[in-house]
Amino acid sequence: MKLFVAAALILCASAVGRAAFIWADPSKIKHYSADELAKLSCEALSERHNELIDAYHDAEIAYKRRTGAFHDDLGLPPEDVVPFAVLIKRFVRDNNISEAHIEGKFPSTPILSSGFYYEVSAICATNPSWQATDAIRQAALSLGLIDE
């Protein structure tokens, strides 16, 4: 009888744990629009950037636990949802900068592997309280992509 009760309790605890996991729904990852990101400081933008990447990694680990396999992208977010890339892409479009001028080394991440992204992140790292859009503008000026 004790064995039956223990097995029933374990089964119930397992069901409750699974229900909590499903209720939390780790597959829903918050994506940000350029309008939301444009209001942020460099520090806040960096936080959103890291949170999104961590959420994709966490979702991939959860997927691996459920299925026993990884996706082909190993939980890397597509560049078009990564906060820095979203805001840079908006700036490039709004300022009529040719994307050929900022293409990076890797076709899968043309913005995030570019010198322009490197310059933006360096400016943000040294000036975390700046508006992210101001850092992007300063990087574009430094690289001669726009005129003052």
Steps between C-alpha positions, in 0.01 A plus 500: 500500500781745588665427166175576318455831686864599431460420129176699487665800669793489258260479207300795631815707561617421149164606355506825697857571386411436136189718527709783646755463220229508232324791670827699504534431123872558446449502123345849508791736470452876516604672178541877488407748232736775389262756654529332841878477475554858378402635842766302687842587631798293389491316831131411469543398135788273600281342767221431246760362260637258759155404628385406150810290430467328838130431435581335167769289665268402786225405256748287305611320816135437592439366148802270534366367830159432345613349171858387552625706203602855420365715217738567212558858622591380854280767656658801335244772434463628145676831456179683413372462861822580690451845662825664387445376143135613499597852601801519267292374208241772569773767515653377173161511327403841642832655393511341154827321573575222258505166681805415289691758708435317825502134397704284729711192453221244534196484270279363780577804720590786266430771758631331814827402332559847356741774595198727548361273774846483656519881507149532647568245772834666585330838537223347710752318719681823580181709531225275644276792596483634142187451295563200275393701197761765584768232519394364160509851352846561649625170355363592158672839519828341610492256211402767247165335422309825554584870506416729788 
